[in-house]
């Protein structure tokens, strides 16, 4: 569907929401859909601190909304990385007091996860750390059938609708089943699953122009996170044809466009390709039910120890593929063939002396990550061996580690992977 330069794409063929819009400036798209899709009059703006302070983004958005007749209920500038419980609670209080009837998110993954957690917390009166932690943990246990829903207090779905204009490629905006937030007291990242997300997550606005001020490191690392979604979907313990096709479409857009952006940062065509590739990277999970695995699970737990959210992929993904090759070499071969088939990728791999048919998937991913300019070891982030046991213990509590094609149920398995990541030898 399209309307006066706007293109609309449903994320799933079986659900009305969310849908993706591109072709309009982000502020025009937000104003249009606050009115036509959300019937909102009092939006609350949750915006990246850097966008609010260092660019004209907030001024442009506020001006467009005000001139379009909206009353801005409130503005929150920024949240800490990894979506801390304390930030979720403070934003929830601000939204509640403001009388907002929608939340507009302009920024990256931590804000997007934060908005979802806020919607869930508000619906359930989770107004302190203990209540929030119990709500999030129990929702995840219900989703993964670790508890009988009849034995725990009923959880109300979030209902305040969201419009998201993402400035990164970490893809949380496409996850209609959940998100993650970090308990700063323990540094454990708790996944959660709000049953209301498919209804209140309404519109995702793509605008490459909006992303031009995103730091290169953030843009490329979150793009690699989306590559991680694709790789782990093809190589999943529960892969299927529909998920594999979507993941390969995502890879086909993502890796070449990220390499183009590395060479020419203002290439808006490449940026839109990356954004559309990111959308495809999430379809295996949200449309076809394919779970990811241990790169995500371990990555969730590396992050709170000092690795930026998306850069956890740069540490974990190659090592996890090497560990998993004992069980899914045939699936990894599909990813290898797809990467080598792209001329711009094959040129990079050949320049780094890799040979098609000899280099394994871990080696190929290592070269792609290094070509983007990222560290590959925990040591480079100041994380030493003294932290490995704590990371391993935390990872074992992450459901995605148990969904890995080689289920991670023992500390020794996680440590075997972390040994490939530590970088002190």
C-alpha positions as CSV (number, residue, x, y, z in Angstrom):
1,X,0.0,0.0,0.0
2,X,1.2,3.6,-0.6
3,X,-0.2,7.1,-0.2
4,X,1.5,10.3,-1.5
5,X,5.1,8.9,-1.2
6,X,4.4,6.7,1.8
7,X,4.8,3.0,1.6
8,X,3.1,0.7,4.2
9,X,4.4,-2.8,4.8
10,X,2.7,-5.2,7.3
11,X,5.2,-7.0,9.5
12,X,3.0,-10.1,9.5
13,X,0.4,-11.2,6.9
14,X,-1.9,-12.4,9.7
15,X,-1.8,-9.4,12.1
16,X,-2.9,-5.7,11.6
17,X,-0.1,-4.4,13.7
18,X,2.6,-3.3,13.7
19,X,3.0,-2.0,10.2
20,X,6.0,-0.3,8.7
21,X,5.9,3.1,7.0
22,X,8.6,4.6,4.9
23,X,8.8,7.4,2.4
24,X,7.7,10.3,4.6
25,X,9.9,12.3,7.0
26,X,9.7,10.7,10.4
27,X,7.8,13.7,12.0
28,X,5.2,13.7,9.2
29,X,4.7,9.9,9.5
30,X,4.3,10.1,13.3
31,X,1.8,13.0,13.1
32,X,-0.2,11.1,10.4
33,X,-0.5,7.9,12.3
34,X,-1.0,9.4,15.7
35,X,-4.2,10.7,14.2
36,X,-5.3,8.0,11.7
37,X,-4.0,4.8,13.3
38,X,-3.9,5.6,17.1
39,X,-6.6,8.3,17.4
40,X,-4.2,9.9,19.9
41,X,-4.4,13.5,21.2
42,X,-1.8,13.5,24.0
43,X,1.4,11.7,23.0
44,X,4.3,11.3,25.4
45,X,7.7,11.6,23.6
46,X,10.5,9.3,24.7
47,X,13.6,10.4,22.8
48,X,17.3,9.7,22.8
49,X,19.2,12.2,24.9
50,X,21.8,12.8,22.2
51,X,19.1,13.4,19.6
52,X,17.3,15.8,21.9
53,X,20.4,17.8,22.9
54,X,22.6,17.7,19.8
55,X,20.2,17.7,16.8
56,X,17.0,19.5,15.7
57,X,15.0,16.2,15.9
58,X,13.0,17.0,19.0
59,X,12.3,20.6,17.9
60,X,11.1,19.4,14.5
61,X,8.9,16.7,16.0
62,X,7.4,19.0,18.6
63,X,6.7,21.7,16.0
64,X,5.0,19.2,13.7
65,X,2.9,17.7,16.4
66,X,1.9,21.0,17.9
67,X,1.0,22.5,14.5
68,X,-1.0,19.4,13.8
69,X,-3.2,19.9,16.9
70,X,-1.6,17.5,19.3
71,X,-1.0,18.4,23.0
72,X,2.4,16.9,24.0
73,X,1.8,15.3,27.3
74,X,5.4,15.0,28.3
75,X,9.0,14.5,27.1
76,X,11.6,12.2,28.5
77,X,15.1,12.7,27.2
78,X,17.1,9.4,27.3
79,X,17.4,6.2,29.3
80,X,20.6,4.4,30.3
81,X,21.8,1.5,28.1
82,X,20.4,-1.9,28.7
83,X,17.0,-0.6,29.9
84,X,17.5,-0.4,33.7
85,X,14.6,-1.1,36.0
86,X,15.1,2.3,37.7
87,X,14.6,4.1,34.3
88,X,11.5,2.0,33.5
89,X,10.0,2.9,36.8
90,X,10.7,6.6,36.5
91,X,9.4,6.8,32.9
92,X,6.3,4.9,33.9
93,X,5.6,7.5,36.7
94,X,6.1,10.3,34.2
95,X,3.8,8.8,31.6
96,X,1.1,8.0,34.3
97,X,1.2,11.6,35.7
98,X,1.1,13.2,32.3
99,X,-2.2,11.7,31.2
100,X,-0.7,10.6,27.9
101,X,-2.7,8.4,25.6
102,X,0.2,7.2,23.5
103,X,4.0,6.9,23.5
104,X,6.2,8.1,20.6
105,X,9.7,6.6,20.7
106,X,12.5,8.2,18.8
107,X,15.8,6.5,19.4
108,X,17.4,3.1,19.8
109,X,16.9,-0.3,21.4
110,X,17.1,0.6,25.0
111,X,14.3,3.2,24.6
112,X,12.2,0.8,22.6
113,X,12.5,-2.0,25.2
114,X,11.9,0.7,27.8
115,X,8.6,1.8,26.3
116,X,7.4,-1.8,26.1
117,X,8.3,-2.3,29.8
118,X,6.6,0.9,30.7
119,X,3.4,-0.1,29.0
120,X,3.5,-3.5,30.8
121,X,4.3,-2.0,34.2
122,X,1.6,0.6,34.0
123,X,-1.1,-2.0,33.2
124,X,-0.1,-4.1,36.2
125,X,0.7,-1.4,38.8
126,X,4.4,-2.5,39.0
127,X,5.7,0.7,40.6
128,X,8.8,-0.6,42.5
129,X,11.8,-2.8,41.8
130,X,10.3,-6.0,43.4
131,X,7.0,-5.7,41.6
132,X,8.6,-4.9,38.3
133,X,11.0,-7.8,38.6
134,X,8.3,-10.2,39.6
135,X,6.1,-9.1,36.7
136,X,8.8,-9.4,34.0
137,X,10.2,-12.7,35.3
138,X,6.8,-14.3,35.7
139,X,5.8,-13.3,32.2
140,X,8.8,-14.9,30.8
141,X,8.2,-18.1,32.8
142,X,4.7,-18.2,31.5
143,X,5.8,-17.8,27.9
144,X,8.3,-20.6,28.3
145,X,5.9,-22.8,30.2
146,X,7.9,-22.9,33.4
147,X,4.9,-22.0,35.5
148,X,1.2,-22.7,35.2
149,X,-0.6,-19.4,34.6
150,X,-3.4,-20.5,36.8
151,X,-1.0,-20.6,39.8
152,X,0.2,-17.0,39.6
153,X,-1.7,-13.7,39.7
154,X,-3.2,-12.8,36.3
155,X,-1.1,-10.4,34.2
156,X,-2.9,-7.6,32.4
157,X,-1.6,-6.8,28.9
158,X,-0.1,-3.4,28.3
159,X,-2.5,-1.1,26.3
160,X,-0.9,2.3,25.7
161,X,-0.2,2.4,22.0
162,X,3.3,3.0,20.6
163,X,4.8,4.6,17.5
164,X,8.5,4.0,17.0
165,X,11.0,5.8,14.8
166,X,14.2,3.8,15.4
167,X,17.6,5.4,14.8
168,X,19.4,2.0,15.0
169,X,19.2,-1.5,13.6
170,X,18.9,-3.6,16.7
171,X,15.3,-4.6,15.6
172,X,13.6,-4.5,19.0
173,X,10.8,-2.5,17.4
174,X,9.8,-5.6,15.4
175,X,9.6,-7.9,18.4
176,X,5.9,-8.2,19.2
177,X,6.4,-10.9,21.8
178,X,8.7,-9.2,24.3
179,X,11.8,-7.3,25.2
180,X,14.4,-7.2,28.0
181,X,15.2,-5.0,30.9
182,X,18.2,-5.1,33.3
183,X,18.0,-5.3,37.1
184,X,20.8,-3.0,38.0
185,X,21.1,-4.7,41.5
186,X,22.2,-8.0,40.0
187,X,23.2,-6.9,36.4
188,X,21.0,-9.7,35.1
189,X,19.0,-8.9,32.0
190,X,15.5,-10.1,32.4
191,X,13.5,-11.0,29.3
192,X,9.8,-10.5,29.4
193,X,6.7,-11.2,27.3
194,X,3.7,-8.8,27.4
195,X,0.7,-10.5,25.8
196,X,-0.6,-7.0,24.8
197,X,2.4,-6.1,22.6
198,X,0.9,-7.2,19.3
199,X,-2.0,-4.8,19.9
200,X,-0.3,-1.7,21.3
201,X,2.8,-1.7,19.2
202,X,1.2,-0.1,16.2
203,X,3.5,1.8,13.8
204,X,7.2,1.6,12.9
205,X,8.4,4.7,11.0
206,X,11.6,4.3,8.9
207,X,13.4,7.5,7.8
208,X,17.0,7.1,6.7
209,X,17.5,10.9,7.1
210,X,16.8,10.6,10.8
211,X,19.6,8.1,11.2
212,X,22.3,10.2,9.6
213,X,23.4,11.5,13.1
214,X,23.5,8.1,14.6
215,X,27.2,7.4,15.4
216,X,28.7,5.0,12.9
217,X,29.7,2.5,15.6
218,X,26.1,2.3,16.8
219,X,24.6,2.0,13.3
220,X,27.0,-0.7,12.2
221,X,27.0,-2.7,15.5
222,X,23.2,-2.8,15.6
223,X,23.2,-3.8,12.0
224,X,25.4,-6.7,13.0
225,X,22.9,-7.5,15.7
226,X,20.3,-7.9,12.9
227,X,22.7,-10.1,11.0
228,X,22.9,-12.2,14.3
229,X,19.1,-12.6,14.1
230,X,19.4,-13.9,10.5
231,X,22.2,-16.3,11.2
232,X,20.7,-17.8,14.4
233,X,17.3,-18.1,12.6
234,X,18.7,-20.2,9.8
235,X,20.8,-22.2,12.2
236,X,18.0,-22.5,14.8
237,X,17.0,-25.6,16.7
238,X,13.5,-25.1,15.3
239,X,14.2,-23.7,11.9
240,X,11.5,-23.8,9.2
241,X,11.3,-22.9,5.5
242,X,9.4,-19.6,6.0
243,X,11.9,-18.4,8.6
244,X,14.9,-19.4,6.6
245,X,13.6,-17.6,3.5
246,X,13.0,-14.4,5.5
247,X,16.4,-14.6,7.2
248,X,18.2,-15.1,3.9
249,X,16.3,-12.0,2.5
250,X,17.6,-10.1,5.5
251,X,21.2,-11.2,5.0
252,X,20.9,-10.3,1.4
253,X,20.1,-6.7,2.3
254,X,22.0,-6.3,5.5
255,X,25.6,-7.3,4.9
256,X,26.1,-5.6,1.6
257,X,24.4,-2.4,2.7
258,X,26.4,-2.3,6.0
259,X,29.6,-2.6,4.0
260,X,28.4,0.2,1.7
261,X,27.5,2.4,4.7
262,X,31.0,1.7,6.2
263,X,32.5,3.2,3.0
264,X,30.0,6.0,2.6
265,X,28.1,6.9,5.7
266,X,25.6,9.3,4.1
267,X,24.3,6.7,1.6
268,X,20.6,6.9,2.4
269,X,19.7,4.1,0.0
270,X,22.1,1.8,1.8
271,X,20.6,2.8,5.1
272,X,17.1,2.1,4.0
273,X,18.2,-1.3,2.7
274,X,19.7,-2.0,6.1
275,X,16.4,-1.0,7.8
276,X,14.4,-3.2,5.5
277,X,16.9,-6.0,6.1
278,X,16.4,-5.6,9.8
279,X,12.7,-6.0,9.4
280,X,13.3,-9.2,7.5
281,X,15.7,-10.4,10.3
282,X,12.8,-10.4,12.8
283,X,10.2,-12.1,10.6
284,X,11.6,-15.7,11.3
285,X,10.7,-15.2,15.0
286,X,7.6,-13.0,14.9
287,X,5.9,-14.5,11.9
288,X,7.3,-18.0,11.7
289,X,8.0,-18.8,15.3
290,X,11.7,-19.5,14.9
291,X,13.7,-18.9,18.1
292,X,17.3,-17.6,18.1
293,X,20.0,-19.2,20.3
294,X,23.1,-18.8,22.4
295,X,24.6,-15.8,20.7
296,X,21.6,-13.8,21.9
297,X,21.4,-15.6,25.2
298,X,25.1,-15.1,26.1
299,X,25.0,-11.6,24.6
300,X,22.2,-10.6,26.9
301,X,24.4,-11.3,29.9
302,X,27.7,-10.0,28.5
303,X,26.1,-6.6,28.0
304,X,25.6,-5.6,31.7
305,X,29.3,-6.3,32.3
306,X,30.3,-3.5,30.0
307,X,29.8,-4.4,26.3
308,X,27.4,-2.1,24.4
309,X,24.1,-3.9,23.6
310,X,24.6,-4.6,20.0
311,X,28.4,-5.2,20.2
312,X,27.7,-8.4,22.2
313,X,27.1,-9.9,18.7
314,X,30.7,-9.1,17.8
315,X,31.9,-11.1,20.7
316,X,29.5,-14.0,20.9
317,X,28.3,-14.8,17.4
318,X,31.4,-16.3,15.8
319,X,32.2,-18.4,18.9
320,X,28.7,-19.7,19.2
321,X,28.7,-20.9,15.6
322,X,32.0,-22.7,16.1
323,X,30.6,-24.4,19.2
324,X,27.4,-25.3,17.4
325,X,29.0,-26.6,14.2
326,X,29.1,-30.1,15.8
327,X,25.3,-30.2,15.5
328,X,24.3,-28.0,12.6
329,X,27.1,-27.7,10.0
330,X,24.5,-28.3,7.3
331,X,22.5,-25.2,8.4
332,X,25.7,-23.2,8.7
333,X,26.5,-24.1,5.1
334,X,23.3,-22.4,4.0
335,X,24.5,-19.1,5.6
336,X,27.9,-19.5,4.1
337,X,26.6,-20.0,0.6
338,X,24.4,-16.9,1.0
339,X,27.3,-14.7,2.1
340,X,29.7,-15.9,-0.5
341,X,27.1,-15.4,-3.2
342,X,27.2,-11.6,-2.6
343,X,30.0,-10.1,-4.6
344,X,30.7,-7.2,-2.2
345,X,31.0,-9.8,0.7
346,X,33.0,-12.3,-1.3
347,X,35.5,-9.5,-2.1
348,X,36.0,-8.8,1.6
349,X,36.4,-12.4,2.5
350,X,38.9,-13.1,-0.3
351,X,40.9,-10.0,0.7
352,X,41.2,-11.5,4.2
353,X,42.6,-14.7,2.7
354,X,39.5,-16.8,3.3
355,X,38.8,-19.6,0.8
356,X,35.2,-20.6,-0.1
357,X,34.6,-24.2,1.0
358,X,37.4,-24.1,3.6
359,X,36.6,-21.2,6.0
360,X,33.9,-22.1,8.5
361,X,31.0,-19.7,9.4
362,X,32.7,-18.5,12.6
363,X,35.8,-17.4,10.5
364,X,33.6,-15.7,7.9
365,X,31.6,-13.8,10.6
366,X,34.9,-12.9,12.3
367,X,36.1,-11.2,9.1
368,X,32.9,-9.4,8.4
369,X,32.9,-8.0,12.0
370,X,36.5,-6.9,11.8
371,X,35.8,-5.3,8.4
372,X,33.3,-3.1,10.2
373,X,35.9,-2.1,12.7
374,X,34.8,-3.8,15.9
375,X,36.7,-5.5,18.8
376,X,36.3,-9.2,19.0
377,X,37.3,-10.1,22.5
378,X,36.1,-9.5,26.0
379,X,39.6,-8.3,27.0
380,X,39.2,-5.4,24.6
381,X,36.2,-4.3,26.7
382,X,38.0,-4.6,30.0
383,X,36.3,-7.9,31.0
384,X,38.7,-10.5,32.4
385,X,38.6,-14.1,33.4
386,X,37.4,-13.1,36.9
387,X,34.0,-12.3,35.3
388,X,33.5,-15.5,33.3
389,X,31.9,-17.6,36.0
390,X,29.3,-14.8,36.7
391,X,28.5,-14.4,33.0
392,X,28.1,-18.2,32.6
393,X,25.8,-18.5,35.6
394,X,23.7,-15.6,34.3
395,X,23.6,-17.1,30.8
396,X,22.3,-20.4,32.1
397,X,19.2,-18.6,33.3
398,X,18.6,-17.1,29.9
399,X,15.9,-19.1,28.0
400,X,17.6,-18.5,24.6
401,X,20.7,-20.5,25.8
402,X,18.4,-23.4,26.5
403,X,16.9,-23.0,23.0
404,X,20.3,-23.2,21.4
405,X,20.8,-26.0,18.8
406,X,23.1,-27.5,21.4
407,X,21.1,-26.6,24.6
408,X,23.3,-24.9,27.2
409,X,22.4,-26.5,30.5
410,X,25.8,-26.7,32.1
411,X,28.3,-24.0,33.2
412,X,31.1,-25.8,31.4
413,X,29.4,-25.4,28.0
414,X,29.0,-21.7,28.4
415,X,32.7,-21.4,29.6
416,X,33.8,-23.3,26.5
417,X,32.2,-20.6,24.3
418,X,33.5,-17.8,26.5
419,X,37.0,-19.2,26.3
420,X,36.9,-18.4,22.5
421,X,35.8,-14.8,23.4
422,X,38.1,-13.8,26.3
423,X,41.1,-12.9,24.2
424,X,43.8,-13.1,26.9
425,X,46.1,-15.6,25.1
